[in-house]
Amino acid sequence: MTTDYEALIEPFLARTISASEFEDRFLRTFKREPGGMDTKIFEVLDKLFSDVDSYSPDCLEGKNTAFAISEAELRKSAEKALGDLRQLRNHQLVS
């Protein structure tokens, strides 16, 4: 489960896909999620969903508002989500 989202985030952070392409893929995947997701994973992905939804290619770095964030801010959010997902996955493997 988390690895699917990790595989979506990694190319964006590696800059092999654009912010717009990441936005499209992530929103499409998250909206098609069947449900029954672990609460902790959902919280991570829901926060990222909110930030992806707020991403605006017209928002300049450092000019984020309550309704629009820049690509740089989206990258920070994606990086945090990726770390959190990996931590949750590793915890699940140990448990």
C-alpha positions in Angstrom: 0.0 0.0 0.0 2.6 2.6 1.0 5.0 1.5 -1.7 2.4 2.4 -4.4 2.4 6.0 -3.1 6.2 6.0 -2.6 6.5 5.0 -6.2 4.3 8.1 -7.1 6.3 10.5 -5.0 9.9 9.4 -5.8 9.9 10.5 -9.4 8.6 13.9 -8.5 11.3 14.4 -5.9 13.9 13.1 -8.4 12.6 15.6 -10.9 11.9 12.9 -13.5 8.2 14.0 -13.6 6.9 17.6 -13.4 4.8 19.0 -10.5 1.8 19.0 -12.8 2.2 15.4 -13.8 2.7 14.4 -10.1 -0.4 16.4 -9.2 -2.5 14.5 -11.9 -1.2 11.1 -10.9 -1.5 11.6 -7.2 -5.0 13.0 -7.3 -6.2 10.3 -9.7 -4.7 7.5 -7.5 -5.9 8.9 -4.2 -9.5 9.5 -5.4 -9.7 5.9 -6.7 -8.6 4.5 -3.4 -11.1 1.9 -2.4 -11.1 2.7 1.3 -10.3 0.6 4.4 -6.8 2.3 4.6 -4.8 2.3 7.8 -5.6 5.5 9.7 -2.0 6.6 10.0 -1.4 6.1 6.3 -4.6 8.0 5.5 -3.5 10.9 7.7 -0.2 11.2 5.8 -1.8 10.9 2.4 -4.7 13.2 3.3 -2.2 16.0 4.3 -0.4 15.5 1.0 -3.7 15.4 -0.9 -4.5 18.8 0.6 -1.2 20.2 -0.4 -1.4 18.7 -3.9 -4.8 20.2 -4.3 -3.4 23.6 -3.2 -0.5 23.5 -5.6 -0.5 26.3 -8.1 2.1 26.6 -10.9 1.6 30.4 -10.7 2.4 30.6 -7.0 6.0 31.8 -6.6 8.3 30.4 -4.0 7.9 32.1 -0.7 4.5 33.5 -1.7 2.3 30.7 -0.4 -1.2 31.6 0.7 -3.9 29.7 2.5 -5.2 28.6 -0.9 -2.1 28.2 -3.1 1.3 26.7 -2.6 4.4 26.8 -4.8 6.2 23.9 -6.3 8.9 24.2 -3.7 6.4 23.9 -0.9 4.8 20.9 -2.6 8.2 19.3 -2.8 8.7 19.8 0.9 5.3 18.3 1.6 6.0 15.3 -0.7 9.4 14.7 0.9 7.8 14.7 4.4 5.0 12.4 3.2 7.6 10.0 1.7 9.6 9.8 4.9 6.5 9.3 6.9 5.2 6.5 4.6 8.6 4.7 4.7 8.6 4.9 8.5 5.1 3.5 8.7 6.0 0.7 6.2 9.1 -0.2 8.1 7.2 -0.2 11.4 4.6 -2.5 9.8 7.3 -4.9 8.7 8.7 -5.1 12.2 5.4 -5.4 14.0 
